Every structure is written in structure tokens, then in C-alpha cells.
């Protein structure tokens, strides 16, 4: 996926700042070693999109075989839901704590999380617009009036929830 690609200094800085905003189980000392077993990578996914990952499946380890199992599980069960996979040779680079491999994987993860969130917001918006349009085209009865009111309030609640999530993301 990214074996011979390099990031510029600003991109590394951006990735390190992005990782540092999360309260991960390991304090970032050496990012290559900290992320080599996949658990911190899984934690970032869990903090952003909790519905697509079960964090208890990822075991902190120094064992090469277990690290590989963690990354293969991430690749096959979670990352494919985000629309990408990490090549085996890149996983080996991450597991071996080789410089620059995890930064590239984190850059892609950051982009894919942003895309996923944007797509989710758009899907919710379209779903709500379709529901409202269907109700607006019905003849007005007391029941429909209350349905419209309920949809309007639900729309307000969803907007507030999104604002809270965005605010919460910037606080962490």
C-alpha cells in the first residue's frame, strides 16, 4: 500500500499531534515500538468509530507472532470496513518497528476515519430528509402533525449530538 512513499516533515508533525490528542494505553515514547503490536492503532479506531471494532481482541505483546495476529485481525475485520488494507510487507515493517512505517499507516487511518465520519453524517442527513419529505407529502392530520414535530426535534437532537462529538474530539 505505501512501502516506498515518504511523508514530509509537516505530515509527520500532523500525525504526531493527532496521535497525542488520544489518551492511549501507552504513552508515546517511541512511536514505532508503541504501535508495533497494533493495540494503540486499534484504540484510535475505537475512540473514533467504536461500532466497528472490539478492542478486547487485541492483545498487548512483544511476541512477533501475536503482533502479526493483531495486525491481521485489524486488516481483515476492521480496516476493510474503512476501505483499505495494509500490505503484508508493510505490516512486517510496523511489527519490526522500522522507522516511518507506522506514520504512513496512521496517516491513511486518519484520512479514512475522516471520510467515514463525513459519509456517516451525510447518510444520516439524507435519511432524515427522505423521512421528512415523505411526511410532508401526506395530508395533514393530528398524528402527522405530531410526527412532523417529532422529526423536527429529532433533527435538532442529532445536530446537537454531532456538535458534542466534534467538541469532544477537540477536547481529547
C-alpha positions in Angstrom: 0.0 0.0 0.0 2.7 2.5 0.9 6.1 0.9 1.0 8.2 3.4 -0.9 6.2 6.5 -0.1 7.6 9.1 2.3 5.9 11.9 4.2 7.2 15.4 4.5 8.1 16.9 7.9 4.7 18.7 8.2 2.9 15.5 7.7 4.9 13.7 10.4 4.2 16.6 12.8 0.5 16.5 11.9 0.4 12.7 12.6 2.3 13.0 15.9 -0.1 15.8 17.1 -3.1 13.7 16.0 -1.9 10.7 18.0 -1.0 12.8 21.0 -4.6 14.0 21.4 -5.7 10.5 22.3 -5.4 9.0 25.7 -3.9 5.7 24.7 -2.9 2.8 26.9 0.8 3.5 26.1 2.4 6.9 26.4 4.1 7.8 23.1 7.8 7.3 23.7 8.9 5.6 20.6 6.0 5.6 18.1 7.5 2.7 16.1 7.6 0.4 19.2 4.5 1.8 20.8 2.3 0.9 17.8 4.1 -2.3 16.7 1.6 -4.7 18.3 -1.4 -2.9 16.8 -3.2 -2.2 20.1 -2.7 1.6 20.1 -3.8 1.6 16.4 -6.9 -0.3 17.4 -7.6 2.1 20.3 -7.6 5.1 18.0 -10.2 3.3 15.8 -12.2 2.5 18.9 -12.2 6.1 20.1 -13.4 7.3 16.7 -15.7 4.6 15.4 -16.5 2.3 18.3 -19.1 0.3 16.4 -16.6 -1.4 14.0 -14.1 -2.8 16.5 -13.9 -4.9 19.6 -10.9 -3.7 21.4 -10.6 -6.8 23.7 -9.5 -8.8 20.7 -6.1 -7.0 20.5 -3.5 -8.3 23.0 -0.6 -6.1 24.0 2.6 -8.1 23.3 6.2 -8.2 22.4 5.8 -11.5 20.7 6.2 -11.3 16.9 3.6 -14.0 16.2 0.9 -12.2 18.4 1.7 -8.9 16.9 1.1 -10.4 13.4 -2.2 -11.9 14.6 -3.3 -8.5 16.0 -2.4 -6.7 12.7 -4.0 -9.4 10.5 -7.2 -9.2 12.6 -7.2 -5.4 12.2 -6.6 -5.8 8.5 -9.3 -8.4 7.8 -12.0 -7.3 10.2 -11.7 -3.6 10.7 -9.6 -1.8 8.1 -11.6 -3.3 5.3 -14.7 -1.7 6.7 -12.8 1.6 6.3 -12.0 0.8 2.7 -8.3 -0.1 2.9 -5.8 -2.8 3.9 -2.2 -2.7 4.8 0.1 -4.9 2.7 1.9 -7.7 4.5 5.3 -6.2 3.9 4.2 -3.0 5.5 2.8 -4.9 8.5 6.2 -6.6 8.8 7.8 -3.2 8.8 5.4 -2.0 11.5 5.9 -5.1 13.7 9.7 -4.8 13.3 9.4 -1.2 14.5 11.1 0.1 11.3 11.1 3.9 11.0 8.3 5.6 9.1 6.0 2.6 8.5 3.6 3.3 11.4 3.4 7.0 10.5 2.3 6.1 7.0 -0.3 3.7 8.3 -1.5 6.4 10.8 -1.8 9.0 8.0 -4.0 6.7 6.0 -6.1 5.8 9.1 -6.6 9.5 9.9 -7.9 10.1 6.3 -10.1 7.1 6.3 -11.6 8.0 9.7 -12.4 11.5 8.5 -14.0 10.0 5.3 -16.0 7.5 7.3 -17.4 10.2 9.7 -18.2 12.5 6.8 -20.0 9.7 5.0 -22.0 8.8 8.2 -23.1 12.4 8.7 -24.2 12.6 5.0 -26.1 9.3 5.2 -27.9 10.5 8.4 -28.8 13.8 6.7 -30.2 12.0 3.6 -32.1 9.6 5.7 -33.7 12.4 7.7 -34.5 14.4 4.6 -36.2 11.5 3.0 -38.3 10.8 6.1 -39.3 14.5 6.3 -40.2 14.7 2.6 -42.4 11.6 2.9 -44.3 13.0 5.8 -44.6 16.5 4.2 -46.4 14.9 1.2 -49.0 13.3 3.3 -52.3 15.0 4.1 -52.2 16.8 7.5 -53.8 15.0 10.4 -53.2 15.3 14.1 -51.0 12.2 14.0 -48.9 13.5 11.1 -48.6 16.9 12.7 -47.0 15.3 15.8 -44.8 13.1 13.6 -43.5 16.3 11.9 -42.9 17.8 15.3 -41.1 14.7 16.5 -38.9 14.6 13.4 -38.0 18.2 13.8 -37.0 17.7 17.4 -35.0 14.5 16.5 -33.2 16.5 13.8 -32.3 19.1 16.4 -31.1 16.4 18.8 -28.9 14.9 16.1 -27.3 18.2 15.3 -26.6 18.8 19.0 -25.1 15.3 19.3 -22.8 16.0 16.3 -21.7 19.3 17.9 -21.0 17.4 21.1 -18.9 14.8 19.3 -17.0 17.4 17.4 -16.4 19.4 20.6 -15.4 16.2 22.5 -12.9 15.3 19.8 -11.2 18.6 20.1 -11.0 18.4 23.9 -9.4 15.0 23.9 
